[in-house]
Amino acid sequence: MMNAILTLIDNIVDIYIFTLLAYVIASWLVTFKIINPWQPFVRWILQALGRLHEPLLSRIRSVLPDFGGIDISPIIVLLAVQFGRNLLFEYGA
């Protein structure tokens, strides 16, 4: 039973990581004007990803010092999620 729960949590973490990477890449594509954020489908995807990730990213941004135009909050989230995953498998198994 415990192994199934750990696998489920691991899969949820994988989905979160993949969607975070998609959000970061999509924001770069919008910034470099490769995709048009005013198209309805693109806007819907960006809003959905933003609602999923911005609460955590904005909290981290409020703590970090200003690095100019560089946003390292997704890197910190990825490191924290990986650290949590490692702790889960270290102490959960």
Biopython code that builds the backbone (N, CA, C, O; Angstrom):
import numpy as np
from Bio.PDB.StructureBuilder import StructureBuilder

atoms = [
    (1, "MET", "N", (0.821, -1.198, 0.000)),
    (1, "MET", "CA", (0.000, 0.000, 0.000)),
    (1, "MET", "C", (0.864, 1.261, 0.000)),
    (1, "MET", "O", (0.594, 2.206, -0.741)),
    (2, "MET", "N", (1.899, 1.267, 0.832)),
    (2, "MET", "CA", (2.764, 2.444, 0.937)),
    (2, "MET", "C", (3.517, 2.694, -0.364)),
    (2, "MET", "O", (3.735, 3.842, -0.751)),
    (3, "ASN", "N", (3.912, 1.620, -1.035)),
    (3, "ASN", "CA", (4.631, 1.770, -2.297)),
    (3, "ASN", "C", (3.731, 2.396, -3.366)),
    (3, "ASN", "O", (4.195, 3.198, -4.175)),
    (4, "ALA", "N", (2.465, 2.036, -3.369)),
    (4, "ALA", "CA", (1.524, 2.613, -4.337)),
    (4, "ALA", "C", (1.322, 4.101, -4.080)),
    (4, "ALA", "O", (1.225, 4.883, -5.025)),
    (5, "ILE", "N", (1.259, 4.497, -2.825)),
    (5, "ILE", "CA", (1.097, 5.915, -2.488)),
    (5, "ILE", "C", (2.342, 6.702, -2.874)),
    (5, "ILE", "O", (2.244, 7.813, -3.394)),
    (6, "LEU", "N", (3.512, 6.125, -2.620)),
    (6, "LEU", "CA", (4.762, 6.797, -3.011)),
    (6, "LEU", "C", (4.844, 6.953, -4.532)),
    (6, "LEU", "O", (5.297, 7.986, -5.023)),
    (7, "THR", "N", (4.418, 5.956, -5.261)),
    (7, "THR", "CA", (4.424, 6.030, -6.720)),
    (7, "THR", "C", (3.452, 7.096, -7.213)),
    (7, "THR", "O", (3.764, 7.838, -8.144)),
    (8, "LEU", "N", (2.280, 7.176, -6.598)),
    (8, "LEU", "CA", (1.306, 8.196, -6.970)),
    (8, "LEU", "C", (1.854, 9.597, -6.706)),
    (8, "LEU", "O", (1.728, 10.481, -7.554)),
    (9, "ILE", "N", (2.455, 9.804, -5.548)),
    (9, "ILE", "CA", (3.036, 11.110, -5.228)),
    (9, "ILE", "C", (4.166, 11.439, -6.190)),
    (9, "ILE", "O", (4.301, 12.585, -6.621)),
    (10, "ASP", "N", (4.974, 10.452, -6.529)),
    (10, "ASP", "CA", (6.063, 10.662, -7.482)),
    (10, "ASP", "C", (5.525, 11.057, -8.855)),
    (10, "ASP", "O", (6.100, 11.922, -9.515)),
    (11, "ASN", "N", (4.438, 10.440, -9.291)),
    (11, "ASN", "CA", (3.843, 10.798, -10.579)),
    (11, "ASN", "C", (3.256, 12.204, -10.552)),
    (11, "ASN", "O", (3.360, 12.931, -11.541)),
    (12, "ILE", "N", (2.650, 12.595, -9.456)),
    (12, "ILE", "CA", (2.120, 13.954, -9.321)),
    (12, "ILE", "C", (3.253, 14.975, -9.358)),
    (12, "ILE", "O", (3.124, 16.031, -9.977)),
    (13, "VAL", "N", (4.352, 14.660, -8.699)),
    (13, "VAL", "CA", (5.515, 15.554, -8.721)),
    (13, "VAL", "C", (6.074, 15.661, -10.134)),
    (13, "VAL", "O", (6.468, 16.745, -10.563)),
    (14, "ASP", "N", (6.111, 14.547, -10.860)),
    (14, "ASP", "CA", (6.568, 14.587, -12.259)),
    (14, "ASP", "C", (5.686, 15.497, -13.106)),
    (14, "ASP", "O", (6.194, 16.292, -13.898)),
    (15, "ILE", "N", (4.387, 15.388, -12.947)),
    (15, "ILE", "CA", (3.470, 16.242, -13.702)),
    (15, "ILE", "C", (3.689, 17.698, -13.347)),
    (15, "ILE", "O", (3.681, 18.554, -14.231)),
    (16, "TYR", "N", (3.886, 17.999, -12.061)),
    (16, "TYR", "CA", (4.129, 19.373, -11.637)),
    (16, "TYR", "C", (5.414, 19.915, -12.264)),
    (16, "TYR", "O", (5.447, 21.057, -12.723)),
    (17, "ILE", "N", (6.462, 19.109, -12.284)),
    (17, "ILE", "CA", (7.731, 19.540, -12.863)),
    (17, "ILE", "C", (7.584, 19.790, -14.363)),
    (17, "ILE", "O", (8.081, 20.794, -14.873)),
    (18, "PHE", "N", (6.910, 18.895, -15.068)),
    (18, "PHE", "CA", (6.733, 19.067, -16.510)),
    (18, "PHE", "C", (5.899, 20.308, -16.822)),
    (18, "PHE", "O", (6.201, 21.034, -17.770)),
    (19, "THR", "N", (4.856, 20.554, -16.037)),
    (19, "THR", "CA", (4.051, 21.747, -16.287)),
    (19, "THR", "C", (4.814, 23.020, -15.924)),
    (19, "THR", "O", (4.622, 24.055, -16.561)),
    (20, "LEU", "N", (5.674, 22.954, -14.912)),
    (20, "LEU", "CA", (6.500, 24.117, -14.586)),
    (20, "LEU", "C", (7.472, 24.415, -15.721)),
    (20, "LEU", "O", (7.656, 25.576, -16.088)),
    (21, "LEU", "N", (8.089, 23.394, -16.273)),
    (21, "LEU", "CA", (8.982, 23.596, -17.412)),
    (21, "LEU", "C", (8.221, 24.138, -18.616)),
    (21, "LEU", "O", (8.734, 24.997, -19.333)),
    (22, "ALA", "N", (7.010, 23.650, -18.848)),
    (22, "ALA", "CA", (6.188, 24.162, -19.945)),
    (22, "ALA", "C", (5.848, 25.633, -19.713)),
    (22, "ALA", "O", (5.834, 26.419, -20.660)),
    (23, "TYR", "N", (5.577, 26.008, -18.478)),
    (23, "TYR", "CA", (5.257, 27.401, -18.148)),
    (23, "TYR", "C", (6.459, 28.311, -18.395)),
    (23, "TYR", "O", (6.311, 29.403, -18.942)),
    (24, "VAL", "N", (7.626, 27.868, -18.000)),
    (24, "VAL", "CA", (8.843, 28.661, -18.206)),
    (24, "VAL", "C", (9.132, 28.809, -19.696)),
    (24, "VAL", "O", (9.432, 29.909, -20.161)),
    (25, "ILE", "N", (9.045, 27.725, -20.441)),
    (25, "ILE", "CA", (9.316, 27.782, -21.880)),
    (25, "ILE", "C", (8.278, 28.635, -22.591)),
    (25, "ILE", "O", (8.621, 29.402, -23.491)),
    (26, "ALA", "N", (7.016, 28.514, -22.200)),
    (26, "ALA", "CA", (5.967, 29.329, -22.822)),
    (26, "ALA", "C", (6.182, 30.809, -22.523)),
    (26, "ALA", "O", (5.943, 31.650, -23.390)),
    (27, "SER", "N", (6.625, 31.139, -21.321)),
    (27, "SER", "CA", (6.880, 32.548, -21.017)),
    (27, "SER", "C", (8.051, 33.087, -21.831)),
    (27, "SER", "O", (8.045, 34.253, -22.224)),
    (28, "TRP", "N", (9.052, 32.250, -22.086)),
    (28, "TRP", "CA", (10.154, 32.671, -22.963)),
    (28, "TRP", "C", (9.652, 32.881, -24.382)),
    (28, "TRP", "O", (10.027, 33.857, -25.032)),
    (29, "LEU", "N", (8.815, 31.985, -24.867)),
    (29, "LEU", "CA", (8.293, 32.112, -26.223)),
    (29, "LEU", "C", (7.444, 33.366, -26.384)),
    (29, "LEU", "O", (7.458, 33.990, -27.445)),
    (30, "VAL", "N", (6.715, 33.737, -25.355)),
    (30, "VAL", "CA", (5.935, 34.978, -25.396)),
    (30, "VAL", "C", (6.872, 36.175, -25.363)),
    (30, "VAL", "O", (6.670, 37.140, -26.100)),
    (31, "THR", "N", (7.896, 36.125, -24.517)),
    (31, "THR", "CA", (8.839, 37.231, -24.400)),
    (31, "THR", "C", (9.573, 37.485, -25.709)),
    (31, "THR", "O", (9.784, 38.638, -26.085)),
    (32, "PHE", "N", (9.963, 36.426, -26.404)),
    (32, "PHE", "CA", (10.686, 36.570, -27.663)),
    (32, "PHE", "C", (9.759, 36.677, -28.871)),
    (32, "PHE", "O", (10.209, 36.637, -30.017)),
    (33, "LYS", "N", (8.459, 36.815, -28.603)),
    (33, "LYS", "CA", (7.438, 37.025, -29.631)),
    (33, "LYS", "C", (7.391, 35.892, -30.658)),
    (33, "LYS", "O", (7.181, 36.120, -31.850)),
    (34, "ILE", "N", (7.589, 34.686, -30.173)),
    (34, "ILE", "CA", (7.476, 33.519, -31.040)),
    (34, "ILE", "C", (6.030, 33.031, -31.076)),
    (34, "ILE", "O", (5.538, 32.594, -32.117)),
    (35, "ILE", "N", (5.357, 33.108, -29.934)),
    (35, "ILE", "CA", (3.935, 32.787, -29.911)),
    (35, "ILE", "C", (3.156, 34.043, -29.525)),
    (35, "ILE", "O", (3.670, 34.922, -28.833)),
    (36, "ASN", "N", (1.924, 34.106, -29.979)),
    (36, "ASN", "CA", (1.071, 35.253, -29.735)),
    (36, "ASN", "C", (0.182, 34.985, -28.520)),
    (36, "ASN", "O", (-0.676, 34.104, -28.576)),
    (37, "PRO", "N", (0.369, 35.729, -27.419)),
    (37, "PRO", "CA", (-0.430, 35.454, -26.204)),
    (37, "PRO", "C", (-1.885, 35.887, -26.336)),
    (37, "PRO", "O", (-2.681, 35.608, -25.438)),
    (38, "TRP", "N", (-2.261, 36.557, -27.421)),
    (38, "TRP", "CA", (-3.638, 37.009, -27.588)),
    (38, "TRP", "C", (-4.511, 35.985, -28.282)),
    (38, "TRP", "O", (-5.726, 36.168, -28.355)),
    (39, "GLN", "N", (-3.929, 34.916, -28.793)),
    (39, "GLN", "CA", (-4.744, 33.846, -29.351)),
    (39, "GLN", "C", (-5.465, 33.137, -28.198)),
    (39, "GLN", "O", (-4.867, 32.900, -27.148)),
    (40, "PRO", "N", (-6.734, 32.801, -28.387)),
    (40, "PRO", "CA", (-7.512, 32.252, -27.263)),
    (40, "PRO", "C", (-6.939, 30.974, -26.654)),
    (40, "PRO", "O", (-6.906, 30.832, -25.432)),
    (41, "PHE", "N", (-6.490, 30.047, -27.491)),
    (41, "PHE", "CA", (-5.957, 28.799, -26.945)),
    (41, "PHE", "C", (-4.659, 29.034, -26.184)),
    (41, "PHE", "O", (-4.463, 28.478, -25.104)),
    (42, "VAL", "N", (-3.780, 29.849, -26.738)),
    (42, "VAL", "CA", (-2.512, 30.152, -26.077)),
    (42, "VAL", "C", (-2.776, 30.886, -24.764)),
    (42, "VAL", "O", (-2.146, 30.588, -23.750)),
    (43, "ARG", "N", (-3.699, 31.839, -24.776)),
    (43, "ARG", "CA", (-4.035, 32.571, -23.562)),
    (43, "ARG", "C", (-4.601, 31.635, -22.501)),
    (43, "ARG", "O", (-4.283, 31.769, -21.319)),
    (44, "TRP", "N", (-5.443, 30.681, -22.922)),
    (44, "TRP", "CA", (-6.024, 29.731, -21.988)),
    (44, "TRP", "C", (-4.933, 28.860, -21.342)),
    (44, "TRP", "O", (-4.948, 28.632, -20.132)),
    (45, "ILE", "N", (-3.997, 28.382, -22.158)),
    (45, "ILE", "CA", (-2.897, 27.554, -21.638)),
    (45, "ILE", "C", (-2.038, 28.355, -20.664)),
    (45, "ILE", "O", (-1.699, 27.865, -19.586)),
    (46, "LEU", "N", (-1.683, 29.593, -21.042)),
    (46, "LEU", "CA", (-0.848, 30.417, -20.173)),
    (46, "LEU", "C", (-1.553, 30.744, -18.869)),
    (46, "LEU", "O", (-0.921, 30.739, -17.813)),
    (47, "GLN", "N", (-2.845, 31.027, -18.917)),
    (47, "GLN", "CA", (-3.579, 31.321, -17.694)),
    (47, "GLN", "C", (-3.677, 30.090, -16.799)),
    (47, "GLN", "O", (-3.543, 30.196, -15.580)),
    (48, "ALA", "N", (-3.910, 28.929, -17.396)),
    (48, "ALA", "CA", (-3.996, 27.703, -16.598)),
    (48, "ALA", "C", (-2.663, 27.387, -15.920)),
    (48, "ALA", "O", (-2.621, 27.049, -14.738)),
    (49, "LEU", "N", (-1.581, 27.502, -16.681)),
    (49, "LEU", "CA", (-0.263, 27.248, -16.098)),
    (49, "LEU", "C", (0.088, 28.305, -15.055)),
    (49, "LEU", "O", (0.710, 27.994, -14.039)),
    (50, "GLY", "N", (-0.306, 29.545, -15.302)),
    (50, "GLY", "CA", (-0.055, 30.610, -14.338)),
    (50, "GLY", "C", (-0.803, 30.395, -13.033)),
    (50, "GLY", "O", (-0.252, 30.625, -11.956)),
    (51, "ARG", "N", (-2.059, 29.955, -13.117)),
    (51, "ARG", "CA", (-2.826, 29.684, -11.896)),
    (51, "ARG", "C", (-2.233, 28.533, -11.103)),
    (51, "ARG", "O", (-2.349, 28.492, -9.878)),
    (52, "LEU", "N", (-1.608, 27.613, -11.789)),
    (52, "LEU", "CA", (-1.013, 26.464, -11.113)),
    (52, "LEU", "C", (0.308, 26.821, -10.439)),
    (52, "LEU", "O", (0.587, 26.349, -9.337)),
    (53, "HIS", "N", (1.125, 27.653, -11.093)),
    (53, "HIS", "CA", (2.489, 27.862, -10.615)),
    (53, "HIS", "C", (2.748, 29.225, -9.976)),
    (53, "HIS", "O", (3.649, 29.340, -9.145)),
    (54, "GLU", "N", (2.004, 30.237, -10.328)),
    (54, "GLU", "CA", (2.300, 31.579, -9.815)),
    (54, "GLU", "C", (2.172, 31.727, -8.297)),
    (54, "GLU", "O", (2.945, 32.490, -7.719)),
    (55, "PRO", "N", (1.244, 31.045, -7.613)),
    (55, "PRO", "CA", (1.210, 31.215, -6.155)),
    (55, "PRO", "C", (2.537, 30.873, -5.477)),
    (55, "PRO", "O", (2.993, 31.607, -4.600)),
    (56, "LEU", "N", (3.149, 29.773, -5.875)),
    (56, "LEU", "CA", (4.422, 29.382, -5.273)),
    (56, "LEU", "C", (5.571, 30.239, -5.795)),
    (56, "LEU", "O", (6.444, 30.638, -5.025)),
    (57, "LEU", "N", (5.576, 30.525, -7.092)),
    (57, "LEU", "CA", (6.656, 31.333, -7.662)),
    (57, "LEU", "C", (6.647, 32.760, -7.107)),
    (57, "LEU", "O", (7.710, 33.333, -6.868)),
    (58, "SER", "N", (5.475, 33.330, -6.901)),
    (58, "SER", "CA", (5.423, 34.703, -6.384)),
    (58, "SER", "C", (5.898, 34.776, -4.940)),
    (58, "SER", "O", (6.508, 35.768, -4.540)),
    (59, "ARG", "N", (5.625, 33.740, -4.152)),
    (59, "ARG", "CA", (6.150, 33.722, -2.777)),
    (59, "ARG", "C", (7.669, 33.682, -2.764)),
    (59, "ARG", "O", (8.311, 34.359, -1.961)),
    (60, "ILE", "N", (8.236, 32.883, -3.657)),
    (60, "ILE", "CA", (9.698, 32.791, -3.720)),
    (60, "ILE", "C", (10.287, 34.092, -4.244)),
    (60, "ILE", "O", (11.328, 34.534, -3.759)),
    (61, "ARG", "N", (9.640, 34.715, -5.226)),
    (61, "ARG", "CA", (10.127, 35.998, -5.753)),
    (61, "ARG", "C", (10.118, 37.088, -4.689)),
    (61, "ARG", "O", (10.977, 37.970, -4.701)),
    (62, "SER", "N", (9.165, 37.039, -3.775)),
    (62, "SER", "CA", (9.095, 38.074, -2.740)),
    (62, "SER", "C", (10.247, 37.955, -1.748)),
    (62, "SER", "O", (10.596, 38.935, -1.091)),
    (63, "VAL", "N", (10.834, 36.783, -1.630)),
    (63, "VAL", "CA", (11.944, 36.576, -0.698)),
    (63, "VAL", "C", (13.295, 36.829, -1.369)),
    (63, "VAL", "O", (14.239, 37.270, -0.714)),
    (64, "LEU", "N", (13.391, 36.555, -2.655)),
    (64, "LEU", "CA", (14.662, 36.684, -3.369)),
    (64, "LEU", "C", (15.039, 38.143, -3.597)),
    (64, "LEU", "O", (14.167, 38.998, -3.758)),
    (65, "PRO", "N", (16.345, 38.426, -3.609)),
    (65, "PRO", "CA", (16.761, 39.780, -4.001)),
    (65, "PRO", "C", (16.564, 39.979, -5.501)),
    (65, "PRO", "O", (16.368, 39.015, -6.240)),
    (66, "ASP", "N", (16.616, 41.212, -5.938)),
    (66, "ASP", "CA", (16.414, 41.545, -7.354)),
    (66, "ASP", "C", (17.681, 41.216, -8.137)),
    (66, "ASP", "O", (18.758, 41.724, -7.827)),
    (67, "PHE", "N", (17.550, 40.373, -9.141)),
    (67, "PHE", "CA", (18.665, 40.000, -9.996)),
    (67, "PHE", "C", (18.575, 40.661, -11.357)),
    (67, "PHE", "O", (19.145, 40.158, -12.326)),
    (68, "GLY", "N", (17.881, 41.761, -11.447)),
    (68, "GLY", "CA", (17.676, 42.415, -12.731)),
    (68, "GLY", "C", (16.563, 41.726, -13.484)),
    (68, "GLY", "O", (15.453, 41.599, -12.967)),
    (69, "GLY", "N", (16.834, 41.284, -14.681)),
    (69, "GLY", "CA", (15.822, 40.628, -15.494)),
    (69, "GLY", "C", (15.818, 39.114, -15.377)),
    (69, "GLY", "O", (15.089, 38.435, -16.100)),
    (70, "ILE", "N", (16.626, 38.584, -14.473)),
    (70, "ILE", "CA", (16.753, 37.134, -14.352)),
    (70, "ILE", "C", (15.843, 36.647, -13.230)),
    (70, "ILE", "O", (15.911, 37.140, -12.104)),
    (71, "ASP", "N", (15.000, 35.684, -13.544)),
    (71, "ASP", "CA", (14.092, 35.100, -12.570)),
    (71, "ASP", "C", (14.545, 33.680, -12.272)),
    (71, "ASP", "O", (14.417, 32.789, -13.111)),
    (72, "ILE", "N", (15.075, 33.475, -11.067)),
    (72, "ILE", "CA", (15.558, 32.138, -10.707)),
    (72, "ILE", "C", (14.565, 31.385, -9.830)),
    (72, "ILE", "O", (14.878, 30.309, -9.322)),
    (73, "SER", "N", (13.375, 31.940, -9.648)),
    (73, "SER", "CA", (12.396, 31.261, -8.798)),
    (73, "SER", "C", (12.005, 29.880, -9.331)),
    (73, "SER", "O", (11.823, 28.971, -8.520)),
    (74, "PRO", "N", (11.863, 29.664, -10.661)),
    (74, "PRO", "CA", (11.568, 28.288, -11.103)),
    (74, "PRO", "C", (12.683, 27.304, -10.776)),
    (74, "PRO", "O", (12.410, 26.134, -10.509)),
    (75, "ILE", "N", (13.915, 27.748, -10.793)),
    (75, "ILE", "CA", (15.029, 26.865, -10.448)),
    (75, "ILE", "C", (14.944, 26.474, -8.984)),
    (75, "ILE", "O", (15.169, 25.316, -8.634)),
    (76, "ILE", "N", (14.618, 27.437, -8.126)),
    (76, "ILE", "CA", (14.504, 27.154, -6.705)),
    (76, "ILE", "C", (13.346, 26.194, -6.444)),
    (76, "ILE", "O", (13.455, 25.296, -5.609)),
    (77, "VAL", "N", (12.236, 26.384, -7.161)),
    (77, "VAL", "CA", (11.099, 25.464, -7.007)),
    (77, "VAL", "C", (11.490, 24.065, -7.459)),
    (77, "VAL", "O", (11.172, 23.087, -6.783)),
    (78, "LEU", "N", (12.173, 23.955, -8.589)),
    (78, "LEU", "CA", (12.605, 22.632, -9.064)),
    (78, "LEU", "C", (13.536, 21.955, -8.062)),
    (78, "LEU", "O", (13.397, 20.761, -7.793)),
    (79, "LEU", "N", (14.481, 22.708, -7.509)),
    (79, "LEU", "CA", (15.385, 22.133, -6.516)),
    (79, "LEU", "C", (14.632, 21.707, -5.260)),
    (79, "LEU", "O", (14.912, 20.645, -4.703)),
    (80, "ALA", "N", (13.687, 22.518, -4.814)),
    (80, "ALA", "CA", (12.915, 22.181, -3.618)),
    (80, "ALA", "C", (12.043, 20.951, -3.845)),
    (80, "ALA", "O", (11.921, 20.101, -2.963)),
    (81, "VAL", "N", (11.442, 20.858, -5.017)),
    (81, "VAL", "CA", (10.599, 19.696, -5.315)),
    (81, "VAL", "C", (11.448, 18.429, -5.389)),
    (81, "VAL", "O", (11.042, 17.381, -4.887)),
    (82, "GLN", "N", (12.608, 18.520, -6.004)),
    (82, "GLN", "CA", (13.497, 17.359, -6.070)),
    (82, "GLN", "C", (13.991, 16.967, -4.682)),
    (82, "GLN", "O", (14.102, 15.780, -4.376)),
    (83, "PHE", "N", (14.287, 17.953, -3.846)),
    (83, "PHE", "CA", (14.713, 17.675, -2.477)),
    (83, "PHE", "C", (13.595, 16.978, -1.708)),
    (83, "PHE", "O", (13.840, 16.010, -0.989)),
    (84, "GLY", "N", (12.361, 17.475, -1.863)),
    (84, "GLY", "CA", (11.223, 16.838, -1.208)),
    (84, "GLY", "C", (11.000, 15.424, -1.694)),
    (84, "GLY", "O", (10.670, 14.531, -0.913)),
    (85, "ARG", "N", (11.180, 15.221, -2.992)),
    (85, "ARG", "CA", (11.044, 13.870, -3.549)),
    (85, "ARG", "C", (12.094, 12.938, -2.967)),
    (85, "ARG", "O", (11.789, 11.797, -2.620)),
    (86, "ASN", "N", (13.332, 13.416, -2.858)),
    (86, "ASN", "CA", (14.390, 12.587, -2.290)),
    (86, "ASN", "C", (14.108, 12.251, -0.829)),
    (86, "ASN", "O", (14.330, 11.120, -0.398)),
    (87, "LEU", "N", (13.622, 13.226, -0.068)),
    (87, "LEU", "CA", (13.260, 12.958, 1.324)),
    (87, "LEU", "C", (12.126, 11.950, 1.419)),
    (87, "LEU", "O", (12.132, 11.083, 2.293)),
    (88, "LEU", "N", (11.167, 12.062, 0.534)),
    (88, "LEU", "CA", (10.034, 11.151, 0.536)),
    (88, "LEU", "C", (10.484, 9.713, 0.326)),
    (88, "LEU", "O", (10.028, 8.809, 1.026)),
    (89, "PHE", "N", (11.373, 9.498, -0.632)),
    (89, "PHE", "CA", (11.821, 8.132, -0.897)),
    (89, "PHE", "C", (12.843, 7.650, 0.121)),
    (89, "PHE", "O", (12.987, 6.447, 0.337)),
    (90, "GLU", "N", (13.552, 8.582, 0.745)),
    (90, "GLU", "CA", (14.516, 8.196, 1.763)),
    (90, "GLU", "C", (13.825, 7.720, 3.044)),
    (90, "GLU", "O", (14.201, 6.701, 3.623)),
    (91, "TYR", "N", (12.808, 8.476, 3.476)),
    (91, "TYR", "CA", (12.154, 8.173, 4.740)),
    (91, "TYR", "C", (10.815, 7.463, 4.570)),
    (91, "TYR", "O", (10.300, 6.883, 5.527)),
    (92, "GLY", "N", (10.249, 7.499, 3.377)),
    (92, "GLY", "CA", (8.952, 6.871, 3.158)),
    (92, "GLY", "C", (9.046, 5.388, 2.826)),
    (92, "GLY", "O", (8.114, 4.624, 3.074)),
    (93, "ALA", "N", (10.158, 5.000, 2.276)),
    (93, "ALA", "CA", (10.272, 3.601, 1.845)),
    (93, "ALA", "C", (10.824, 2.715, 2.932)),
    (93, "ALA", "O", (10.981, 1.512, 2.728)),
]
sb = StructureBuilder()
sb.init_structure("model")
sb.init_model(0)
sb.init_chain("A")
sb.init_seg("    ")
for serial, (resi, resn, name, xyz) in enumerate(atoms, 1):
    if name == "N":
        sb.init_residue(resn, " ", resi, " ")
    sb.init_atom(name, np.array(xyz, "f"), 0.0, 1.0, " ", f" {name:<3s}", serial, name[0])
structure = sb.get_structure()
